[in-house]
Amino acid sequence: MKKLLVSLMITLPLMAMFITISCKNNKTANSEIKVPAFDVSGIDSTVKPCVDFDGFANGNWKKHNPIPSTEGSWGSFEVLDKENREVKIKGIINELLAQENPQKGSEAQLITGFYRSYLDTVTIAKRGITPIIPLSDKILATKNPSELIALAGELAKINMNGPFEVYVSADDRNSTMNAIFVAQGGLSMRDRNYYENKDSAMVKVRAEFVKHIDKMFSMAGWDVKNPGQTVLDFETKLALIQLKNFEMRDPVKIYNKIPFSELQKLAPGINWVDYFKNYGLNTDTLIVQDKNYLKNLGQLLKSTPFAVLQTWFRWQLLTTYANLLPSEFNKESFHFYNTVMYGVKTQRPRQERAIMSVNYRLGMPLGKLYVAKFFPESSKKKVSEMIENVRSVYSQRIDKLTWMSAPTKEKAKKKLAAFTWKIGYPDTWKDYSSIDIQPDKLVENTMNIALWEHNDMIKKAGKPVDKKEWGMSPQTINAYNNPTNNEIVFPAAILQPPFFNPDADDAINYGAIIGVIGHEMTHGFDDQGAQYDGNGNLSNWWTPEDSKNFVALGKKLENYFSTIEVTKGFKIDGKLTLGENIADLGGLTLGYYALEKSLDGKPKPEPIDGFTCQQRFFLGWAQVWRGNMTNESLINQVQTNEHSPARWRINATLPLMKEFSDAYGCKGTAADTLLIVIW
C-alpha cells in the first residue's frame, strides 16, 4: 500500500476526556486518579534537565523498566499496546470462542477460525511445508525469466515479494481518482543500508542473513548450492540500483506518470503484459516511482542466471510464510528478523502471537467489535474540539511568521481551513464474509485474506477515491496524516494515559495529546506535506522566495540532527527524518501556545509537584516518549526509519525551543543559535 505520513507509535487514546483551562488537577471531589498525571518517582533529579531532559524526566522510570526479553524496545507505546492486546483484544477473542457454531463469514467465525488455525500446532507440524509446495513447483516449472515474471504477478496477489511492487492508490496530482503505481521492492532486509553499509555491525548482519537462508533451505529439504550467498549477492545488486530511503521522501521525484507502453521500452526484459494480466490489472497509464530503477532492473534480470532468479523467488516464498510453518521455521525466522536485526531475545508465547496475528490479518473485522465494546462516542466530539483548538493556534502562528510572505500565508491558511480528520473508526464497515477461513489451514487462511485484500484494492483502479476509507484499524495505537486527503486520522485505541489522561492537569495533556495532534497537523506542512495543496494534490503553492526560505530552515534542522550519534558509528539521518523532526517541533510549538492561549486572562496557575505549568508541559511530552531500546533496534531505526529515536525526540527537539529554555532556565541551548522557527 502507498505509504502514509505516519507518526511511529504516536497515538491518540480514545476514551472520555475533559480539558479545562487551568493547570490544576481536573478531578472532582468524588473521582479517583487511577493514573498519575505525571509520576514524579520516574524523575532522576541527579540529572540536569538542561543537559539531558530525557534522563531527568524519565531516568528512574527507565532504570526500573528494563526491556523485556520479548521486545526490542520498551516504553509508553509498548506498554499501552501490551495492555490493549492482553486485556481488550484477548477478551474479545475469548468471548467469541465461547460461541457455538458462529455463522460462516461472520466476524466471530473469521476471527475464531483463524485464531484456532494459528494455535493448531499439531496440524501445522503434520502438514510441514506442504501448503507452499505447489507454489514452489510453479516457480521451478518456469523455463525463462519471462515466465517467472508472469508468475510473479500471480504470487504478488498473496503478498509474496517481487523485485517491484504494484499497487492502487490516490493519484498525487489528481487526488480524487485512484491510479496504478509501480515501485521498487524485493529486499528481504527492507532497506538498502543493510546491503551497502560497511560498518562491522552491518557486515555481521549480512553474514547472519546468509546463514539464515542456508538453514531455511536445508530445513525445507530444497537442494540448492549456497542459497544464502546467492540471495545476498542478488539482493545487493538490487539494492544498489534502488533509490535511497531519503530520496523516496521526495513526492515530485517519485511521481512519473507514463503510458503502459513505455514500460516495455524502459525494461524490455520484463514481461509486463503477462504480469499485469495475472495480477488482475489493465491500464493505459501508471505512475512509476523511478524510471532508472526499472531500466536497470530489466538489465539485471537479463544478466542474472535463471537458476539464481528461481532460487530468489523460492526464498521469497519461504520467508513470506515461514512464521506460519512448523515451529523450526518459525523459530529460525524469529532468530534472524527479531534477534539479529532487533536484539529481541525471546519469542512471545504462541497464544500471544496468535492474538497479534489475528489483529494483523483481520484488523477491521476485529476492530468493528473493538469499538462497539470500548469506544465512547463522546470522544469524537471531544477530540474534534481539541483539533479545532490546534487549528486556531496554527492559523495565528502562520500570521506571525516573519519568513513567509502574505500571498503564501493566505494559501497556507486556506489549506489549513480545508483540513479534515477521522476519529475512532470508519463510518461504514467492509464486508469480509466471503473469505474462506478454516480452523486447520493456517497458510491457506492467510493466503485467502491476502487475496481478498488484493481484490479489494485492484477494483479501485481508475475509480474515484473513497475519502471515507481508513488506512489503519481502530485498535491500532498510532495516528497518521494522509496528504492526498489533506486529513489526519486517529484510531480508537489511543486516548488513554500517557497520551491523554482525563484526571491530569492541562499542562500534561497539552504536552502529550495536543502535541500529538499538532504533530499530525504539522505533517501537512512539513517538507513533504507542504508540496500538497488544500485539495490534496501535489502542487506548488509557494512563492519562489518563500520556498527558498522554507528549504533553508529545513536544511538547518537536517544538519542539526545529522550530527547526533545515537550509538557508536551510527548517526541520525537528518534527510530521512526531516519530516518527522519538523512535525515534532511544530507539534510542540502548537501545543505550547494552545496552552498559553487557554491561560489568557486567568490567574497564574500554582505549581504542581514543584513544577510550573510551563515546565509540566514539557514533562508531558517527555512522558510520551520515554523508553529503552536494544542497540540492534537503535541501529535499525537510524538506518531505516523516518523517525528519530524517542530519546532524541526529547533531547534534540526541546533545546530548539526558547520556550523550553525559559521554562527551565537553560543557557547556551540550540535555541540560542539555530533560531529554527518553522511554524
Order of alpha helices (4+ residues) and beta strands (2+ residues): beta-alpha-beta-alpha-alpha-alpha-alpha-alpha-alpha-beta-beta-alpha-alpha-alpha-beta-alpha-alpha-beta-alpha-alpha-alpha-alpha-alpha-alpha-alpha-beta-alpha-beta-beta-alpha-alpha-alpha-beta-beta-alpha-alpha-beta-alpha-alpha-alpha-alpha
